[in-house]
Amino acid sequence: MAWCLLATGALLAQGDFVKGADVGFLQGQERWGVKFHDRNGRERECLELLKNDYQMSAIRMRVWVDPRGGDCDKYALLAMAKRVKALGMDLMVDFHYSDSWADPAKQPIPKAWQGHSFKQMKKDLREHTIDVLSLLKANGIEPRWVQVGNETANGLLWPMGHIEKNPKQYAGFIRAGYDAVKKVFPKAIVIVHLDRGHLQSLYDWNLDIVKKYGGKFDMVGMSLYPYWTMEGHPELNAEDIITDCIANIRHVSEKYKCDVMIVETGFEVDEQHPEKMEEGRRQLSRVIREARTLTSGHCRGVFYWEPQCLPGGYKLGAFNSKAAPTAIMEGFVE
């Protein structure tokens, strides 16, 4: 009987498995006049194409604090969130807690928060989180997931929240973000997001620190990029990286008693070598299949990072120079 209940739970989780995309560049592309097309060359609205042709049910959008020119600010988020809701798709909000990019190599403090004490910066983070989410709420939009920080392997808001220098303060920022999200949207799933999903030791180290010092999260988000991983470690191969990531999903879900999601992935587009895109399709298909079937239902989805990007700007998109899907996108429908 217990086995039957566990199996039923896993099947239910698989039925709710999410396929999605981060499309933070889309508004800029549209301003530049990019017109998207389907595999038959017919012009299509990008989000509608992702939903109806590639089974995507969710969109992820980053938000910065006070970005130059307004890109990725709370109003840009709201505009996209309205489009997402109109299509009946779910929304993930990705707080970078920066005026620009935040990732493992950089986590710069927003200009308006510089020079503040730890206590004041926790308040800054809390108020910013509440402000952005309250704008969505006032417009009838409820995100399903909210990330408190982007790829915070080494902490966030450096040096104040650097994980090695100030682990308690890193965890304190995570907790402040968690509490702020729950104040506006109690049912939202709060995610802590780390890169290098294949690297179990990173997740043990980082998440143990978060837990030890009072941080909270509902779900763990992973980035999985075999291409970038192999660029830094040519001794590795894509198949083993994917295998290790799936194993790490099982490990993290069991150790921390939470679900996991691959919130970023991507594969190389090379129009001169179509076989590379076929390989990308095969790898993406494998990631989705194994995330659904080999994690006891604890991996709840896979998001592709900026699939609509065109070659020349970003090499791990999934569209070609004619702004149409490559073979990689077929990995979503197999």
N, C-alpha and C positions, 0 to 999 in steps of 0.2 A: 504493500500500500504506500509506504513512504517513497519507494522508487517511482511509483506511478505519479505521486504528487510532484516530485522533483521533475519528472519528464514533462508533465503538463505545464509546469511553470516555465521550463525552457522553451517549449513550443509557443507558449503565449508571448514570451519575450521575443522570439524570432519573428512572430507575426507583427510585432511593433518595431522591428528593425528599421532604422532610418538611413536613407541615402540622401546626401545633401551636398551643398557646395558653398564655399566662401566666395563671394563675388564683390569684394570691397572696391575693386577697380571699375566695376561696371558703369557707375554713374559718370565717371570721367571718360570712359570709352564712348558712351552715348553722346556726351558733350562734344567729343572730337569727331562725331559723325559716323562711328562704326555701325554698320548694319549687319546683323547676324542672320545666318541661313541654316537650314537643316541639311541633312545629308543629300537631299535631292536638289539643293540650290534654291529652295523657296525661302523668301525673307520671312523671319520669325522674330517675335519679341523674345529676348534671351531667357527670362525666367520661365515663361510659358513653354519654351522649347525644352528646358531642363526638366520641368515637371512632366510634361506629357510624352516626350520621346524617351526620356532616360530615368523615369520612375523616381525622380527626386521629390522628396516631401518636405524639405527643410532648407533654409538659407542661413548662413552665418555671416555676421557683419561686425567688423571692428569699430571701435569708437575711441577717439583720442580726446584729450582734455581741451586744449586750445590750439588746434592746428592752424598753420599758415594757410590762408585761402579758404578755410572751412571744410576742406576734404576730410571725411571721416569724423566730423563733429556730430553733436547730438541731433542737429536738424537734418543732416545727410542721412543719419541712421533712421530718423523718423520717416523721411520720404521713402526710403527703401522698405521699411517695415510696413508701410501702408500698402505697397505693391505686393509684398509677401502675403499679407493678410487677405488681400483681395483674391489671391489665387488659392486660398485655403491651405497655405503652407505654414509650417512651424518656423519660429525664429530663434536663433542663438545669438546672444549679444556677447561680444568679446571685448572686455575692458583692457586696454593696454596700460592705463594709468601713466600716460606720457603724452607729450604734444606731437609725437611722431612714433616711429617704429620702436617697439620694445621686444626683445628676444634674448636668447642666452648670452649674446655678445654685448648687449647694451640695454640698460633699463633706466633711461634718463628721467630725472625728476622734472615734472612740468614747471615751466618758468614761474607761474604764479605761486607755486608751493616752495620754491627754493629758499633756503635759509630758515625754514620752519623747524620746530622741535618735533620729536617723535610723536608726542601727544597731539600737537597741532596737525601734523601730516596725516595721522589716523583720522582726524576730524575732516581734513580736506578730502581724503579718499572716500570717507563715508558720505559726505555731502555731495560730492560729484556723482557717486553711484546712485544715490537717492534722486538727485536732480534729473539725471538722464532717464532713469526708469520711470520717474513720475511723469515725465513728458510723454513717454509711451502710454502709460496708464491713462493719462488725460485724453488720449486719442483712441482709447478702446483697444489697445494692443497689449497683449500679455506674452512675453517671451517664454518659451518652454525651458530654455537653458540660459544660464548666465555664467560666463567665465570671469573669475576675479584674478586678472593678470594673464599675460600671454607668454607662454614658454618660459615659466619662472624657475627653470632648473637652477639658476644661480641667484634666485631671489628677485626682488623688484624694488623700484625707487632707490637706486644706488646713490651713495653708499649706505644710506639710512637702513635699507632693508636687504643688504647683501647677505646671502645665506651663510657664508663663511665668517664674515666679520660681525654680523649682528643677527644670529639665527632667531632669537626671541622676537626681534622687531619684524623680521620677515613673516613669522607666524602671526604676529599681531596684525600686520596689514591684511593677511589672508582672512583672519577672523573678522576684522572690521568690514571687509568687503562682503563676507558671508552674511553678517548681521544686517548690513544695509540692504542687500538684495531681499532678504526675508521680510524686512520691514515693509517694502513696497509690494512684493509678490511672494507671499508665504509658500506657494506651491511650486515656485521656480526651482529647477535643479541647478545647484551651484557647483561649478566645475573648477578644479585646479588643473592647469594645463602645463605639461612638461614636454620637451622635445625628445628625440632619440628613443622612440618607443621600444626599440629592441634591447635597451640597456637596463636590465633589471636593477643593477646596483645603484643607478641614479635614482630610480623611483623609491627604493628602500631608504636611501639616505635622505632625500628631500622630504618625502611624506612622513617619515619618522620624526623629522624635525617639526614639521607642521603640527603633527599630533602631540608631540611632547610639550610644545609650548602653547597649546590651547587653540590652534587653528582648526577650522572645520570645513568640510566639503561633503557634497552628496555623491559626486562622481569624479572620476579621474579622466582627463582628456590627454590623448597622446598624439604626437606628430610621428608619422612614418614616411621617411623619404629615403628609399634605398640609394637613389642617385647621389644625394648630398652626402650620405654616410660613406659610400664607396669613394667619393672624391677625396674625403679626408683619410679614409682607411682602405687603400686599394687591395689590401689582402682579403677583404671581405667580399661577399657576393650577395646579390639581391635575394636569392632563395633562402639563404640562411638568415638574413636580416628579417625577412617576413616571418620565417619560422620562429625566430627568437621573440619577435613582437607578439605573436599570438600566444606564445608561452608566457610572456610577461603579463598579458591581459589576464590570463588565468591566475597567475601569481598575485597580481595586485588586487583582483576582485576577491580572492580568498583571504588575503592578509588583512585588507582594510575593510572587508565586508561592504563593498560598494560596486556599482556598475562602472563600466569603462566605455569610452567612445574614442574612435580614431577621428579626431577633429580636424586633422590636416594630413593629406597625402598628395602625391603627384608623381607623374612619370614623364620621361623625356619625349618631346615632339621634335622630330628631325625629318623634314619633308624630303630631304635628299636620300634618306634611308628608311623607307616605309616599314622595313622589318623591325625597326626599333619601336615603332608605334604599335605594331602587332604584339611585340613583347610587352609593351606597356599595358595593352589590353589584357593580355594573359595574366600579368602580375596583379593588376587591379581586380580582375575577376577572382583570382585566388584569394586576395585579401578579403574581399567581401564574403566569399563563400566560407572561408575558414573563420572569419569573425562571427558569422552567423551560426556555424555548426560545431565549432570546436572550442567554445568558451562557456558551455553550459548556460547559454542565454545571457551571459553577463556583459558581452560587448553589444552595445545598443545601437551602433551605427557607424557609418564611414562618411566623412566629408572630404571632398576634393578641394584643394586650395586653388582658387582662381582658374577653373577649367576654361573659361571664356577668353583668357589671355591669348594673344596672338604671338606666333614665333617672332623672335627678334627682340621682343621686350622681356619675355620670361620664358625660359626653355621648358618648364614643367607644366605648362598649361595643357589643354587637351583639344584645342581648336587649331585649324590651319590658317594660312595667310589670307584665305578668302572668308574668314570668320565663320567657318562651318566646322562641325565636329569631325575629329579624326577617329581612327579605329579605337583609340583608347577609350572613348566614351561608350563603346559597346560593352565594356566591362561592367557597366551598371545594369545592363538588361539581360545578361546571360543567367 
